[in-house]
């Protein structure tokens, strides 16, 4: 439904997007995930028509958006600050886009009631937006974005100004609403947990490029590059010392078999478990820290002078090794990592 091809943008000569490719299928929520300054908001603004690319194309439903002004694209936008009009009540805020389109008043009123019911704000039509909670203002902003029946919904850090507990609850509700309407959506966030909760597909961005695209489980369980792994706090990255001719690599922790070329290996923390001392294939480390996380313990193990690994143990696992103890660990999941997979540089057919 949405196709972005080789899009490049530079500000004052500095590249912000460096040839980005991205697809969004009909009814799919695609999340642009990455740190501040990686280009995710700029990419959203290019799709919206707020920025013009120096190179590349954006197509929607097979039609080029080149030269199509913002108001003719039929897209909905929702931002972090909600951008509600303080002098208008809830109904007037929601109806603003409909009024700009010249929709008859009776139709406006009916549509306002429909979308307010959809976002759980029935009966709020006459409320003063200044007296609403943060979560209620967020719902009003969403209702305003949905009211004109957008072809594509774009959300830029829509929950960023809310506290963590409210954000955790609303991101689930937001996904349910978008799915109920059947919208295609682009969602920008720097928060991996938010991305995992709302997205069908995640595009992890870094320095104007897309490092990896995949479903939330795929991105978490099989990160492709050292950047993606570190951004997801999967820091058990072990450099490769030497490559052998039989597809195996040597590291300071031993030899591992890899099916793909790699610059480093990731010992996924979900695949690490305690082993018996001297167990073949296991390695040892000294417990430097143990943190209780509620459902699990997080152990930091000093394996060498330059390498510390993180190990998660279920809270119900029993006795937890105390700080200073040497423990043995087995790695069930060893993944190849590239320094950067350059996905955005590759042509897409």
HUFEN-V440374 format. One line per field, one symbol per residue. burial: + if it has 16 or more other C-alpha atoms within 10 Angstrom, else -. Layout:
burial = ???
This chain:
burial = +++++++++------+++++++++--+++++++++--++++++++++++--++--+++++----+-------+-+++++-++-+---+++++++++++---------++-++++++-++-+--++---+----++++++++++++++++++++++++++--+----+--++-+++-++----++++++++-+-+++-+++++++++++++++++++--+++++++++++-++-+++++++--+-----+---+-++-----++++++++--+-++------++++++-++------+++++++----++++++------------++++++--+++++-++-++-----
